């Protein structure tokens, strides 16, 4: 740690030689030096904590068969048509009917024809995924351990309506592997209970709730979560259209207890923006690390622990190797379905036209910044509450960075996008990000302090030297990073986080030679009081997440007036839920492009990251400092 010690000595000398304080302590607006100038934000902060808690608990106590189209909350995702041989009478379901869903983005539209005594319908099955396969298979009770343990469920509820009213359908659950007429077991691994039916039910043309009582049922192994049948005996010669929504098991379900869960990053609505399907199922690791840090800052140990335990599970059960944090996972329960050899579940979406489930190459990849933020959360929890598993995971995650993101020059390369488990499935990035290295520096420095492992001290020096090399003293700001050669500065985009996070990570003393970067950040403030993602701010508006962490940095610098102005701007846009939008305009520019070539923008939809940073800013909690 020789270089770090030298820098500390140098900055201390600079501080002693300067004619006045770098940052002057300020009184609050009341003029009293003893009053807490941030007390006025406590109620707003508490609302933000409550918002994060509510998002963490969302759908934690129910098990969905169908929530929304392509939602990761859905279980029993494999569909099997059942009929008397007239399969043409049973049309494919439209699981993305958006004209009038009961709740959420979509409902299921069902169309079927009956003639004479014909019958047919659909089963919603768990199925299974063989080891090494990417395509799930149907299971009719022939595969062991491919059923869900729904013990504790008291009822299966759903909403339904007919297109005209008068449609007659039988709804049921369980019964996979049984003879439909005699209830005799026909398969080696049937459901633990025979079919439980609501009987043939006549629908109205309005949404109505229905419930199948599960009292006394053996639900320890269920492969068929839901099903329905139409029969010409009840319907006659006709074509029926009806709709289903919010199909779910309720009650203290055994398999939901203590499940490893992540928080959905954004509140999406694909009816308003079809492109939101790409993030509909996503819990970004950075966002969830922030939520854990916010909980730690507020003394909410159990909520923080639940998120960090989910990271422990996610890494240990990675479908490739247990040595990395993915950039994102699904939200909710991240465990694979029973019988699915898929490892920790990663986010994606279903393309109806292609009849294919896709994953996003960035979301399934791994980069240094996201890995470092997860490690920061693990180490902050370890500092506050202990737990060797959290320190060990932080080491594992950052050892991956050491082994995969180094070259012959200072700093760490970005990481990769794509699928390491697939041949030629990865896009390795060789540029270096200032923000990534700011994050990594703080983690490696703390790991060195905790373990005395020289590799971490060397890594901290490397990250620090890179950060310093990215500072333009003449212009007074940090570059965003390098080009793909890992050395040449990328001067095309002046971004907020590199200016602000450098202060939070280095600490005020070590930041003194670069203090102009904070002035640069303050100069980016918009007329509305918030801060943009980048100086050009092409589309106008401002960035709530960046405004919150800038408020924290200004507070660290004892610039309370400016910090409170940023918090005032945030309080002014806080939503009734206690959360904040990701942007104050429909498409906030970042100055960067996605791998598709499209501009990377933030949308004006609720996002957990600004809520988390707001909590930390009001609490005066610097996630980089130990």
C-alpha positions in Angstrom: 0.0 0.0 0.0 3.0 2.3 -0.5 1.5 4.4 -3.2 -1.8 4.9 -1.3 0.2 6.1 1.7 2.2 8.5 -0.4 -1.0 10.0 -1.9 -2.5 10.4 1.6 0.6 12.2 2.8 0.6 14.5 -0.3 -3.0 15.5 0.1 -2.6 16.2 3.8 0.3 18.5 3.0 -1.8 20.2 0.3 -4.6 20.7 2.9 -2.3 22.3 5.4 -0.8 24.7 2.8 -4.1 26.0 1.5 -5.1 29.4 2.8 -8.6 28.3 3.8 -10.9 25.3 4.1 -11.8 23.4 1.0 -15.4 23.1 2.1 -16.8 25.4 4.6 -19.2 24.1 7.2 -22.6 25.7 6.9 -25.5 26.3 9.3 -28.9 25.0 8.3 -31.7 27.2 7.1 -32.8 28.0 10.7 -29.4 29.6 11.5 -28.9 27.2 14.4 -25.5 25.4 14.2 -26.9 22.5 16.4 -30.1 21.7 14.5 -30.1 18.9 12.0 -30.7 20.4 8.6 -31.8 17.1 7.2 -34.5 16.4 9.8 -37.1 18.0 7.5 -36.6 15.0 5.1 -37.2 12.2 7.6 -40.8 11.6 6.8 -40.0 11.6 3.1 -37.1 9.2 3.7 -39.3 6.9 5.7 -41.8 6.8 2.8 -38.9 5.8 0.5 -37.9 3.0 2.9 -41.5 1.8 3.0 -41.6 1.8 -0.8 -38.5 -0.3 -1.0 -39.9 -2.7 1.6 -43.2 -3.0 -0.3 -41.4 -3.7 -3.6 -39.3 -6.4 -1.8 -42.5 -8.0 -0.5 -44.4 -7.8 -3.8 -46.1 -11.1 -4.5 -44.0 -12.9 -1.9 -47.0 -14.6 -0.3 -48.8 -16.0 -3.3 -47.8 -18.4 -6.1 -49.0 -17.3 -9.5 -50.0 -19.6 -12.3 -50.6 -16.4 -14.4 -49.9 -12.8 -13.5 -49.0 -11.2 -16.8 -47.7 -12.4 -20.1 -44.1 -13.6 -20.0 -43.9 -12.6 -16.3 -41.3 -14.4 -14.2 -44.0 -14.6 -11.5 -45.7 -17.2 -13.6 -45.4 -20.9 -12.6 -46.7 -23.9 -14.6 -45.5 -22.2 -17.7 -45.7 -25.2 -20.1 -49.1 -25.6 -21.8 -50.5 -28.8 -23.1 -53.7 -29.1 -25.2 -56.1 -31.8 -24.2 -59.0 -32.9 -26.4 -61.0 -35.9 -27.7 -59.1 -35.9 -31.0 -60.6 -32.8 -32.4 -57.6 -30.7 -31.7 -58.5 -28.1 -34.3 -61.4 -27.1 -32.2 -59.1 -25.8 -29.4 -57.3 -22.7 -30.7 -53.9 -21.5 -29.4 -54.4 -19.2 -26.4 -53.5 -15.5 -26.6 -51.6 -15.0 -23.3 -51.0 -11.4 -24.1 -54.5 -10.0 -24.5 -54.3 -6.4 -23.5 -57.6 -4.9 -24.4 -59.2 -5.2 -21.0 -57.2 -7.2 -18.4 -58.6 -7.5 -14.9 -55.2 -6.4 -13.5 -51.7 -5.6 -14.8 -50.6 -5.5 -18.4 -52.5 -8.5 -19.8 -54.9 -11.4 -19.5 -55.4 -14.7 -21.3 -57.8 -14.9 -24.2 -59.2 -18.4 -24.9 -61.2 -19.5 -28.0 -62.6 -23.0 -28.4 -65.3 -24.7 -30.5 -67.6 -27.5 -29.4 -69.6 -29.7 -31.7 -71.9 -32.5 -30.5 -70.2 -34.1 -27.5 -66.7 -32.9 -28.3 -64.5 -31.6 -25.5 -61.1 -30.0 -25.1 -59.1 -27.5 -23.2 -55.6 -26.7 -21.8 -53.4 -27.8 -18.9 -50.9 -25.5 -17.3 -47.9 -27.7 -16.5 -44.6 -27.3 -14.7 -42.7 -29.5 -17.2 -39.0 -30.0 -16.8 -35.7 -28.8 -18.3 -33.1 -31.5 -18.9 -29.4 -30.8 -18.0 -27.7 -28.9 -20.8 -30.9 -28.2 -22.6 -32.4 -24.7 -23.4 -35.9 -26.0 -24.2 -38.3 -27.1 -21.6 -40.2 -30.4 -22.1 -43.8 -31.4 -21.1 -44.2 -33.8 -18.3 -47.4 -35.8 -17.7 -46.2 -37.5 -14.5 -43.3 -39.4 -16.0 -40.4 -37.3 -14.5 -39.4 -37.5 -10.8 -39.2 -34.4 -8.7 -40.9 -32.2 -11.3 -43.8 -31.1 -9.1 -44.2 -28.0 -6.9 -44.8 -28.4 -3.2 -47.8 -26.2 -2.6 -48.4 -27.5 0.9 -50.2 -24.7 2.9 -52.2 -23.4 0.0 -55.8 -22.9 1.0 -57.3 -22.0 -2.3 -56.7 -21.4 -6.0 -58.2 -18.1 -7.1 -58.7 -16.6 -10.5 -60.7 -14.0 -12.4 -62.7 -14.9 -15.5 -65.3 -13.4 -17.8 -66.9 -14.4 -21.1 -66.9 -12.4 -24.3 -70.7 -12.5 -24.3 -71.7 -14.2 -21.1 -73.1 -17.7 -20.8 -69.9 -19.6 -21.7 -69.7 -22.8 -19.7 -66.2 -24.1 -18.6 -64.9 -26.6 -16.1 -61.9 -25.2 -14.1 -59.6 -27.4 -12.1 -56.2 -28.0 -10.5 -54.0 -31.1 -9.9 -54.8 -34.5 -11.2 -51.8 -34.9 -13.6 -51.1 -38.6 -14.2 -54.6 -39.7 -13.3 -57.4 -41.2 -15.4 -59.9 -38.3 -15.9 -62.9 -40.5 -15.3 -61.9 -43.0 -12.7 -59.1 -41.0 -10.9 -56.9 -44.1 -11.2 -53.2 -43.3 -11.2 -51.7 -43.7 -14.7 -48.2 -42.4 -14.4 -45.1 -43.2 -12.3 -44.9 -39.8 -10.7 -48.5 -38.4 -10.7 -49.7 -35.4 -8.8 -50.1 -36.0 -5.1 -53.8 -35.3 -5.4 -56.4 -36.2 -7.9 -58.2 -33.5 -9.9 -59.9 -30.8 -7.7 -62.6 -29.2 -9.8 -64.9 -26.2 -9.6 -67.3 -28.1 -11.8 -68.8 -26.6 -15.0 -69.3 -22.9 -14.4 -71.3 -20.4 -16.4 -69.5 -17.1 -16.9 -70.9 -13.6 -17.2 -69.5 -10.9 -19.5 -67.9 -9.0 -16.5 -64.8 -9.9 -14.6 -65.8 -12.2 -11.7 -63.6 -13.9 -9.0 -63.6 -17.7 -8.6 -62.1 -19.9 -6.0 -61.2 -23.6 -5.8 -61.1 -24.8 -2.2 -58.0 -26.8 -1.4 -58.9 -27.9 2.1 -57.7 -31.3 2.9 -55.9 -31.8 -0.4 -52.4 -33.3 -0.6 -50.4 -30.6 -2.4 -46.9 -31.9 -1.8 -46.2 -32.6 -5.5 -48.2 -30.8 -8.1 -47.3 -30.8 -11.8 -50.5 -29.4 -13.2 -51.3 -26.1 -11.5 -54.4 -25.2 -13.5 -56.6 -26.4 -16.3 -59.9 -26.0 -18.0 -62.2 -28.0 -20.3 -65.2 -27.1 -22.5 -67.7 -29.7 -23.5 -70.4 -29.8 -26.1 -72.6 -31.5 -23.6 -72.8 -28.2 -21.7 -72.0 -25.7 -24.4 -73.7 -27.2 -27.5 -72.6 -26.5 -31.0 -70.9 -23.1 -30.6 -67.6 -21.2 -30.5 -66.8 -19.8 -27.1 -64.4 -16.9 -26.2 -63.5 -16.2 -22.6 -60.7 -14.5 -20.6 -58.6 -15.4 -17.5 -56.4 -13.4 -15.3 -54.7 -13.4 -11.9 -54.6 -17.2 -11.5 -52.8 -17.9 -8.2 -52.5 -20.1 -5.2 -53.0 -18.4 -1.8 -52.2 -19.3 1.8 -49.0 -20.0 3.7 -47.4 -22.0 0.9 -44.4 -24.0 2.1 -42.1 -23.4 -0.9 -42.5 -19.7 -0.6 -41.1 -19.5 2.9 -37.6 -18.0 3.1 -37.2 -18.1 -0.7 -34.2 -16.1 -2.1 -35.8 -13.1 -3.7 -34.7 -9.9 -5.6 -36.6 -6.7 -6.1 -37.9 -5.7 -9.5 -35.9 -2.7 -10.7 -38.5 -0.8 -12.6 -42.3 -0.7 -12.5 -43.2 -1.5 -16.1 -46.4 -1.4 -18.2 -46.0 -3.0 -21.6 -49.3 -1.5 -22.7 -47.8 2.0 -22.5 -44.5 0.9 -23.9 -44.0 -2.5 -25.5 -40.2 -2.2 -25.3 -40.6 -2.4 -21.5 -40.9 -6.2 -21.9 -37.1 -6.2 -22.1 -36.9 -5.1 -18.4 -40.3 -6.4 -17.3 -38.7 -9.3 -15.4 -35.4 -7.8 -14.4 -33.8 -7.2 -11.0 -30.5 -5.5 -11.8 -27.8 -6.4 -9.3 -26.7 -2.8 -8.9 -30.2 -1.8 -8.0 -30.6 -4.6 -5.4 -27.2 -3.9 -3.9 -28.4 -0.2 -3.5 -31.6 -1.4 -1.8 -29.6 -3.5 0.6 -27.3 -0.5 1.4 -30.3 1.7 1.9 -31.7 -0.8 4.4 -28.4 -1.1 6.2 -28.2 2.7 6.4 -31.7 2.7 8.0 -31.0 -0.2 10.5 -33.4 -2.5 8.6 -31.2 -5.6 9.0 -33.7 -8.3 8.0 -34.5 -6.6 4.7 -30.8 -6.1 3.9 -30.0 -9.7 4.9 -32.7 -11.1 2.7 -31.3 -9.4 -0.4 -27.7 -10.4 0.4 -28.7 -14.0 1.1 -30.3 -13.9 -2.4 -26.9 -12.9 -3.8 -25.3 -15.8 -1.9 -27.7 -18.2 -3.4 -27.5 -16.7 -6.9 -23.7 -17.0 -7.1 -23.6 -20.5 -5.5 -26.2 -21.8 -8.0 -25.0 -20.0 -11.2 -25.7 -22.1 -14.2 -22.1 -21.8 -15.4 -19.7 -21.3 -12.4 -20.1 -20.2 -8.8 -17.7 -17.3 -9.1 -19.5 -14.3 -10.5 -22.4 -11.9 -10.0 -24.5 -11.5 -13.1 -25.6 -8.0 -14.1 -29.2 -9.0 -13.4 -31.4 -11.8 -12.2 -35.1 -12.3 -12.3 -37.1 -10.5 -9.6 -39.0 -12.5 -7.0 -38.0 -16.1 -6.3 -34.8 -16.8 -8.2 -34.7 -20.6 -7.7 -35.3 -22.8 -10.7 -38.6 -24.6 -11.0 -38.6 -28.2 -9.6 -37.2 -30.5 -12.3 -35.5 -27.6 -14.2 -31.7 -27.9 -14.5 -31.4 -24.2 -15.1 -29.6 -22.9 -12.0 -30.4 -19.4 -10.7 -33.0 -17.9 -13.0 -31.9 -15.1 -15.3 -34.2 -12.5 -16.8 -35.7 -12.6 -20.3 -38.8 -12.4 -22.3 -41.0 -14.4 -24.7 -41.3 -13.4 -28.3 -44.7 -14.5 -29.6 -43.8 -14.2 -33.3 -40.6 -16.2 -33.0 -42.1 -18.5 -30.3 -38.8 -18.2 -28.5 -37.7 -17.1 -25.0 -34.8 -14.6 -25.3 -32.2 -13.3 -22.8 -30.5 -9.9 -23.0 -26.7 -10.2 -23.4 -26.0 -7.4 -21.0 -28.3 -8.6 -18.3 -26.8 -12.1 -18.2 -23.2 -10.8 -18.4 -20.9 -9.6 -15.6 -19.1 -6.3 -15.2 -16.8 -4.7 -12.7 -19.1 -1.9 -11.5 -22.1 -4.1 -10.7 -19.8 -6.7 -9.1 -18.2 -4.1 -7.0 -21.5 -2.6 -5.8 -22.7 -6.0 -4.7 -19.4 -6.5 -2.8 -19.9 -3.0 -1.2 -23.2 -4.1 0.1 -21.8 -7.4 1.4 -19.0 -5.6 3.2 -21.1 -2.9 4.7 -23.4 -5.6 6.1 -20.4 -7.6 7.3 -19.1 -4.5 9.0 -22.4 -3.8 10.8 -23.7 -7.3 11.5 -21.0 -9.8 10.7 -21.5 -13.1 8.8 -18.4 -14.8 7.3 -20.5 -15.9 4.3 -20.8 -12.2 3.2 -17.1 -11.5 3.4 -16.4 -14.8 1.6 -18.8 -13.9 -1.2 -17.3 -10.4 -1.5 -13.8 -12.0 -1.9 -15.2 -14.5 -4.5 -16.8 -11.8 -6.6 -13.7 -9.5 -6.6 -11.4 -12.5 -7.2 -13.4 -13.0 -10.4 -12.6 -9.3 -11.3 -8.9 -9.9 -10.6 -8.8 -13.0 -12.7 -10.8 -11.8 -15.7 -10.6 -8.0 -15.9 -6.9 -7.1 -15.8 -4.3 -6.2 -18.4 -0.8 -4.8 -18.4 -1.9 -1.3 -17.4 -3.5 0.2 -14.3 -7.2 -0.3 -13.7 -9.7 -3.0 -14.6 -11.4 -3.7 -17.9 -15.2 -3.6 -18.0 -16.1 -7.3 -18.0 -18.3 -9.1 -20.6 -21.7 -9.4 -22.1 -23.3 -12.7 -23.1 -23.2 -16.3 -22.1 -20.0 -17.9 -20.9 -21.8 -21.3 -20.9 -22.2 -21.1 -24.7 -19.5 -21.5 -27.2 -18.5 -18.1 -28.6 -21.3 -16.6 -26.5 -19.4 -13.8 -24.9 -18.5 -10.3 -25.9 -15.4 -9.4 -23.8 -15.0 -5.6 -23.2 -11.5 -4.2 -23.0 -12.3 -0.6 -22.3 -12.0 0.7 -18.8 -14.7 2.7 -17.0 -13.8 5.3 -14.4 -17.0 4.6 -12.5 -16.2 0.8 -12.4 -12.7 1.5 -11.0 -14.0 4.0 -8.5 -16.3 1.2 -7.2 -13.6 -1.4 -7.3 -11.1 0.8 -5.5 -13.3 1.1 -2.4 -14.0 -2.6 -2.3 -10.3 -3.7 -2.8 -9.2 -1.2 -0.2 -11.6 -2.6 2.4 -10.8 -6.2 1.5 -7.1 -5.4 2.1 -8.0 -3.8 5.4 -9.9 -6.9 6.5 -7.7 -9.7 5.1 -4.2 -8.2 4.7 -4.1 -10.1 1.4 -1.5 -8.4 -0.8 -3.5 -9.0 -4.0 -6.2 -6.7 -2.7 -3.8 -4.0 -1.8 -2.2 -4.2 -5.2 -5.6 -4.1 -6.9 -6.6 -1.0 -4.9 -3.4 0.7 -6.0 -4.1 -0.2 -9.6 -7.7 1.1 -9.5 -6.6 4.3 -7.8 -3.8 4.9 -10.3 -6.3 4.5 -13.1 -8.8 6.9 -11.6 -6.1 9.5 -11.2 -5.0 9.0 -14.8 -8.6 9.8 -15.9 -8.5 13.3 -14.3 -8.2 16.3 -16.7 -6.6 18.9 -14.4 -7.0 21.7 -17.0 -10.7 21.1 -17.5 -11.4 20.0 -13.9 -13.3 16.7 -14.4 -12.8 13.0 -14.7 -13.1 11.3 -18.1 -15.7 8.6 -18.4 -13.0 6.0 -19.1 -11.0 4.7 -22.0 -11.5 3.5 -25.5 -11.2 -0.3 -26.2 -7.4 -0.2 -25.9 -7.8 0.4 -22.2 -5.5 3.4 -22.2 -6.7 6.2 -24.5 -9.2 8.5 -22.6 -12.7 8.6 -24.0 -13.4 12.3 -24.1 -16.8 12.2 -25.8 -19.1 12.3 -22.8 -18.9 14.2 -19.5 -20.9 12.2 -17.0 -22.1 13.0 -13.5 -21.3 9.8 -11.6 -17.5 9.9 -12.3 -17.3 13.4 -10.8 -19.4 12.6 -7.7 -18.6 9.0 -6.9 -14.9 9.8 -7.0 -15.4 12.0 -3.9 -17.5 9.3 -2.2 -14.9 6.6 -2.9 -11.7 8.5 -2.3 -12.9 10.4 0.7 -12.7 14.2 1.1 -9.0 14.2 2.0 -7.8 12.2 -1.0 -10.3 14.0 -3.2 -8.8 17.4 -2.6 -6.5 17.5 -5.6 -9.5 16.8 -7.8 -12.0 19.0 -6.1 -12.8 20.9 -9.3 -14.7 17.7 -10.4 -17.3 18.5 -7.7 -17.5 22.0 -9.0 -18.0 20.6 -12.5 -20.8 18.4 -11.2 -22.5 21.3 -9.4 -22.3 23.2 -12.6 -24.4 20.6 -14.3 -27.4 21.3 -12.2 -30.6 22.0 -14.2 -32.9 25.0 -13.7 -35.4 22.6 -12.0 -32.8 21.8 -9.3 -31.9 18.3 -10.3 -28.8 16.9 -12.0 -28.6 15.2 -15.4 -26.8 12.0 -16.3 -24.4 13.9 -18.5 -23.5 17.5 -19.2 -25.0 17.6 -22.7 -28.4 16.5 -21.4 -29.7 16.2 -24.9 -33.4 15.6 -24.1 -33.6 17.9 -21.1 -35.1 16.9 -17.7 -33.0 15.5 -14.9 -31.9 12.2 -13.3 -33.3 11.5 -9.8 -30.8 8.8 -9.0 -27.9 11.0 -9.8 -29.5 13.9 -8.0 -29.7 11.8 -4.9 -26.1 10.6 -4.9 -25.0 14.1 -5.7 -26.9 15.4 -2.6 -25.0 12.8 -0.6 -21.6 13.9 -2.0 -22.5 17.6 -1.3 -23.4 16.6 2.2 -20.0 14.9 2.6 -18.4 18.1 1.4 -20.4 20.2 4.0 -22.1 22.0 1.2 -25.5 21.7 2.9 -27.2 24.4 1.0 -26.6 22.7 -2.3 -27.3 19.3 -0.9 -30.7 20.4 0.5 -31.5 22.0 -2.9 -31.0 18.6 -4.5 -33.1 16.9 -1.8 -35.8 19.5 -2.2 -36.0 18.8 -5.9 -36.3 15.1 -5.2 -39.0 15.6 -2.5 -40.9 17.6 -5.0 -41.3 14.6 -7.4 -41.6 11.8 -4.8 -44.6 9.7 -5.8 -47.5 8.7 -3.5 -45.9 5.3 -3.2 -42.8 6.8 -1.7 -40.8 6.0 -4.8 -39.3 8.1 -7.5 -39.2 8.0 -11.3 -36.0 7.0 -13.1 -36.2 10.3 -15.1 -38.3 13.4 -15.2 -38.7 13.3 -18.9 -39.9 10.4 -21.2 -36.4 9.6 -22.5 -33.5 11.0 -20.4 -30.3 10.9 -22.4 -27.1 9.4 -21.2 -24.8 10.1 -24.1 -24.2 6.4 -24.5 -25.6 3.8 -26.9 -26.8 0.2 -26.2 -25.1 -2.7 -27.9 -28.0 -2.6 -30.4 -26.8 0.9 -31.5 -29.9 2.5 -30.0 -29.5 5.4 -27.5 -29.4 4.3 -23.9 -32.0 6.4 -22.1 -33.8 6.4 -18.8 -37.6 6.4 -18.9 -40.0 8.2 -16.6 -41.2 5.1 -14.8 -40.6 4.2 -11.1 -37.2 2.8 -10.3 -35.8 1.6 -7.0 -32.3 3.1 -7.4 -33.3 6.8 -6.8 -35.3 5.7 -3.7 -32.3 3.8 -2.3 -29.9 6.7 -2.9 -32.4 9.2 -1.4 -32.5 7.1 1.8 -28.7 7.1 2.0 -28.5 10.8 1.3 -30.9 11.7 4.0 -29.3 9.3 6.4 -25.8 10.7 5.5 -24.6 7.1 4.7 -21.7 6.8 2.3 -21.7 3.3 0.9 -18.1 3.6 -0.2 -16.8 4.5 3.3 -15.9 2.0 6.0 
